Amino acid sequence: MNSVPDGERVEKIRSEVFPEMDKSLTVREKHRKGEELSEEDDRYYGEDFQRFLSNLLISVLDNFTVVSISGVVVGGILSMFLVPNRLSSLHRSLC
């Protein structure tokens, strides 16, 4: 059996493997509690928010691109079937 309690092991892994995430969580927790942030923490919080916004923008643009490409493909497929029928019915009605 492992003699290290789970909570301590999780904290150790988190601080070793994810130091950036640990810093982010610490600064967010301080901000949430209304504690005074140091200048470094304040700068980090701003950078963290900028990373969040840029990731959000990238995600939205990726989804928009997928939806746009899907719309073009579906529109192209539908136009292959609908446009010839409408043109032939328009031609018949005019003649």
PyMOL commands that set and color helices and strands:
alter all, ss='L'
color gray80, all
select helices_A, chain A and resi 6-17+19-33+39-94
alter helices_A, ss='H'
color red, helices_A
deselect
rebuild
show_as cartoon
